[in-house]
């Protein structure tokens, strides 16, 4: 959500920010609706004042026994009451139109975000780790001999259709181990508060983080109106909706491991093989709520926390800053972390870490008091994958594959796998 006062003061700057996102100017429509809204509010206030004045005169006429004047004023009061109701309805309608327009416009990118239309304009910040070298042609995860028994796409399709997987045995345990490992690092070492959240939310929660009203087709809705969360960014961020926090409460740092659901609208034909792009998947999500002056430092910190998981797993990756055309709706700036997948001979996204400024906070009315007695201000919100569990599983399996179809597993997972460090070619942990 945007600050209407800032748009009034600098409409050219607002339109310039939208232009960086490839959007036409919006300030003329916004300012027209804003002027109509304020005129309606003024008219309603004037009608209320006239009604109040007539009300006082009615009492006076009654007290002095002037029945004719009393009846005239009483009729005038009824007229003013109807006029006031109509003016208030006009004001509500204009306010709703302005609100609806502002809710469809994306966040302003920060000045240092690179301009561009799509992922080709993203800028690489750094690479870490060395992709493994193989004396054979590496396979994609679902083609590895030791992995194949644990990924049952046929049964999942029988149950649910395309873009689902049923994991069995050792592969399911490795997947679970990865989620536990991530949570333990974030909670025990990084100071994030472990949180277990619902996966069904109301419209207001999806609106608060920016999934609605514009991107409803990307998510699933139940017949009784709940939404299945696309990520626990929605639930974690909305824990502060409507709140006024104390400055001493900030930063709030949370982590959650949840199921996530996405319709993958518009992705037909993309990544149809394997489990890279699924309708149902799991993520360990990080969310921070900060004061405005610390949000950029928190963005760098969260990026490093996500990278550290990959470092500990011995996976090569690169970190890029997304350009204006590739950045999410609610983000001011986003770092994507892309892990090396030998089976695809490419880096693929495994985490997006975004700083949103006060954009989500305005939609949720989430504020804090900088000091005792001070006027509340909007918090800043941040979110990032720490990491996508299924994609991390893919990376672990593909990078650890051996010529005989077995998989060497990261030492960091051994405590979660009973000390075992290898997936045999037959699909057993050894």
DOTIKE-73767 format. One record per residue (C-alpha): x, y, z. Coordinates in steps of 0.5 Angstrom, whole numbers, padded with zeros to 4 digits, always signed. Each point is the difference from the previous one (the first is absolute). Example, Ala and Ser with C-alpha at 12.3 -4.5 7.8 and 13.67 -1.06 7.14 Angstrom:
<recs>
+0025-0009+0016
+0002+0007-0002
</recs>
This chain:
<recs>
+0000+0000+0000
+0003+0007-0002
+0000+0006+0004
-0006+0005-0003
+0004+0006+0003
+0006-0002-0003
-0003-0001-0007
-0004+0007+0001
+0007+0004+0002
+0004-0004-0006
-0004-0003-0005
+0005+0000-0005
+0005-0004+0004
-0006-0005+0001
-0001-0001-0007
+0008+0000-0002
+0000-0006+0005
-0006-0004-0003
+0004+0002-0007
+0006-0004+0003
-0005-0006+0001
-0003+0001-0007
-0006+0003+0002
-0004+0006-0003
-0001+0006+0004
-0005-0001+0006
+0000+0007+0004
-0005+0004-0005
-0005-0006+0002
+0002+0000+0007
+0000+0008+0001
-0007+0000-0003
-0003-0005+0004
+0003+0003+0006
-0002+0007-0001
-0007-0003-0001
+0000-0004+0006
+0002+0006+0004
-0005+0004-0003
-0005-0005+0002
+0002+0000+0007
+0000+0007+0000
-0007+0000-0002
-0002-0005+0005
+0003+0004+0006
-0004+0006-0003
-0006-0003+0000
+0001-0003+0007
+0002+0007+0003
-0007+0003-0003
-0004-0006+0003
+0003+0001+0006
-0002+0008+0000
-0007-0002-0002
+0000-0005+0006
+0001+0006+0005
-0005+0004-0003
-0005-0005+0000
+0001-0001+0008
-0001+0008+0000
-0006+0000-0004
-0003-0005+0004
+0002+0004+0007
-0004+0006-0002
-0006-0004-0003
+0001+0002-0007
-0003-0006-0003
+0000+0003-0008
+0008+0001+0001
+0001-0006+0004
-0004-0004-0006
+0004+0003-0005
+0007-0001+0003
-0002-0007+0001
-0001-0001-0007
+0006+0003-0001
+0004-0004+0004
-0003-0006-0003
+0002+0003-0007
+0007+0001+0003
+0001-0007+0003
-0002-0003-0007
+0005+0005-0003
+0005-0002+0005
-0001-0008-0002
+0001+0001-0007
+0006+0005+0001
+0003-0006+0004
-0001-0005-0005
+0003+0004-0005
+0006+0001+0004
+0001-0008+0002
-0001-0001-0008
+0005+0005-0002
+0005-0003+0006
-0001-0007-0002
+0001+0002-0008
+0007+0003+0003
+0002-0006+0004
-0002-0005-0005
+0005+0004-0005
+0006+0000+0005
-0001-0007+0002
+0002-0002-0007
+0006+0004-0001
+0007-0003+0002
+0005+0002+0004
+0005+0005-0002
+0007-0003-0001
+0006+0003+0004
+0005+0005-0004
+0005-0006-0001
-0004-0005-0003
+0002-0001-0007
-0005+0002-0005
-0002-0006-0005
-0006-0003-0003
+0001-0008+0002
+0005-0004+0003
+0005+0001-0005
+0002+0007+0003
+0001-0003+0007
+0007+0002+0003
+0004-0006+0003
+0003+0003+0007
+0005-0006+0001
+0001-0008-0001
+0002-0005+0006
+0002-0007+0000
+0002-0004-0006
-0004-0004-0004
+0002-0007+0000
+0003-0004-0006
-0002-0006-0002
+0003-0006-0004
-0007-0002-0003
-0006+0004-0002
-0004+0003+0006
-0007-0002+0000
-0006+0004+0002
-0002-0002+0007
-0006-0005-0002
+0005-0003-0005
+0005-0002+0006
-0001-0008+0001
+0000+0001+0008
-0005+0005+0000
-0005-0003-0005
-0003-0004+0005
-0001+0005+0005
-0004+0005-0005
-0007-0003-0003
-0003+0005-0005
-0005-0005-0002
-0003-0001+0006
+0000+0007+0002
-0003+0001-0007
-0006-0005+0001
-0001+0003+0007
+0000+0008-0002
+0002+0001-0007
+0006+0003-0003
+0006+0004+0004
-0001-0004+0006
+0005-0005+0003
+0000-0006+0005
+0006-0001+0003
+0002-0007+0004
+0005-0003+0004
+0007+0003+0000
-0002+0006-0004
-0005+0002+0004
+0004+0000+0006
+0006+0004-0003
-0006+0005-0002
-0002+0000+0007
+0007+0001+0003
+0001+0006-0005
-0005+0004+0003
+0002-0002+0008
+0007+0002-0002
-0002+0007-0003
-0005+0001+0006
+0005-0002+0005
+0006+0005-0003
-0005+0006+0000
-0003-0001+0007
+0006-0003+0004
+0005+0004-0004
-0003+0006-0003
-0005+0002+0005
-0006-0001-0004
-0007-0001+0004
-0003-0007-0002
-0007+0001-0002
-0005-0005-0002
-0005+0003-0004
-0007-0002-0004
+0000-0001-0007
-0007+0003-0001
-0001+0007+0000
-0005+0005-0001
+0000+0006-0006
+0002+0005+0005
+0007-0004+0001
+0001-0001-0007
-0002+0007-0002
+0005+0002+0006
+0006-0003-0004
-0002+0002-0007
-0002-0007-0003
-0007+0004+0000
-0004+0003-0004
+0005-0001-0006
+0003-0007+0001
-0006-0004+0002
+0001-0005-0006
+0007-0002+0003
-0003-0003+0006
-0006-0005+0002
-0006+0002+0003
-0005-0005+0004
-0007+0000-0001
-0002+0004+0007
+0005+0005-0002
+0007-0001+0003
+0006+0000-0004
+0006-0005+0000
+0006+0004+0002
+0005+0000-0006
+0006+0001+0006
+0000+0001+0007
+0002+0008-0001
-0008+0001+0000
-0001-0003+0007
+0006+0002+0003
+0000+0007-0003
-0007+0001+0002
+0001-0002+0007
+0001+0008+0001
-0006+0002-0004
-0003+0006+0004
+0005+0000+0006
+0004+0006+0003
+0006-0003+0002
+0005+0003+0005
+0007+0002-0003
+0003-0005+0005
-0004-0006-0004
+0004+0001-0006
+0003-0003-0004
-0005-0006+0000
+0003-0006-0003
-0004-0006-0002
+0001-0007-0003
-0005-0005-0002
+0000-0007-0004
-0007-0001-0004
-0003-0003-0006
-0001+0005-0005
-0005+0000-0006
+0000+0004-0007
-0004-0001-0006
+0006+0001-0005
-0005+0004-0004
+0004+0002-0006
+0006-0005+0000
-0003-0005-0004
+0005-0004-0004
+0006+0003+0005
+0003-0006+0005
-0005-0005-0001
+0005-0006+0001
+0002-0001+0007
-0001+0004+0006
+0003+0007-0001
-0007+0003-0001
-0006-0003+0004
-0007+0002+0002
+0002-0002+0007
+0007+0001+0003
+0003+0001+0007
+0004+0006+0002
+0004+0003+0006
-0002+0007+0000
+0003+0006+0003
-0003+0007+0002
+0002+0006+0003
-0004+0006+0003
+0005+0006+0001
+0001+0007+0001
+0000+0004-0006
+0008+0002+0001
+0002-0007+0001
-0004-0004-0006
+0006+0000-0005
+0005-0003+0005
-0005-0005+0001
-0001-0001-0007
+0007-0002+0000
+0000-0004+0006
-0005-0004-0003
+0003-0001-0006
+0006-0003+0003
-0004-0004+0005
-0003-0004-0006
+0007+0000-0004
+0003-0003+0007
-0005-0006-0001
+0003-0002-0007
+0007+0001+0003
-0001-0005+0005
-0003-0005-0005
+0006+0001-0004
-0004+0003-0006
+0002+0005-0005
-0004+0006-0002
+0000+0007-0002
-0004+0006+0002
-0003+0005-0004
-0004+0006+0001
-0007+0000-0004
-0001+0006-0005
-0006+0004+0000
-0004-0005-0005
+0001-0006+0004
-0001+0002+0007
-0006-0002+0004
-0006+0005+0001
+0001+0001+0007
+0008+0001+0000
+0004+0006+0000
+0006-0004-0002
+0001-0008+0000
+0006-0004+0000
-0001-0007-0003
+0005-0006+0002
+0001-0005-0006
+0003-0007+0002
+0004-0004-0005
-0004-0006-0003
+0005-0004-0004
-0006-0004-0003
-0002+0007-0004
+0007+0002+0000
-0003+0007+0002
-0001+0004+0007
-0008+0000+0002
-0003+0004+0005
+0000-0003+0007
-0002+0007+0004
-0002+0007-0001
+0001+0005+0006
-0004+0006-0001
+0000+0007+0004
-0007+0003-0001
+0001+0006+0004
-0007+0003+0003
-0004-0003-0006
-0003-0006+0003
+0000+0004+0007
-0005+0005-0003
-0005-0006-0003
+0000-0003+0007
+0000+0006+0004
+0006-0002+0004
+0004+0005+0004
+0005+0001+0006
+0001+0006+0005
+0007+0002-0001
+0000+0003+0007
-0005+0000+0006
-0005+0006-0002
+0002+0000-0007
-0004+0000-0006
-0001-0007-0003
+0004-0002-0006
+0000-0005-0005
+0004-0006+0001
+0005-0003-0006
-0001-0007-0002
+0004-0005-0003
+0000-0008-0003
+0004-0005-0002
+0000-0007-0002
+0005-0004+0005
+0000-0004-0004
-0005-0003-0005
+0000-0008+0003
-0002-0003-0007
+0005+0004-0004
+0006-0001+0005
-0002-0008+0000
+0001+0000-0008
+0007+0004+0001
+0002-0005+0005
-0001-0006-0004
+0002+0003-0006
+0007+0003+0002
+0001-0007+0004
-0001-0005-0005
+0005-0005-0002
+0001-0004-0006
-0003-0007+0003
-0007+0004+0002
+0002+0001+0007
+0000+0007+0003
+0005+0003+0005
-0004+0004+0005
+0003+0006+0004
+0003-0001+0007
-0005+0005+0003
-0006-0004-0001
+0004-0006+0003
-0003+0001+0007
-0007+0000-0003
+0001-0006-0004
+0002-0005+0006
+0008+0002-0002
-0001-0003-0007
+0003+0004-0006
-0002-0003-0006
-0006-0002-0004
+0002-0007-0003
-0002-0002-0008
-0006-0004+0003
-0003+0006+0003
+0002-0002+0008
+0004+0005+0005
+0007-0003+0001
</recs>
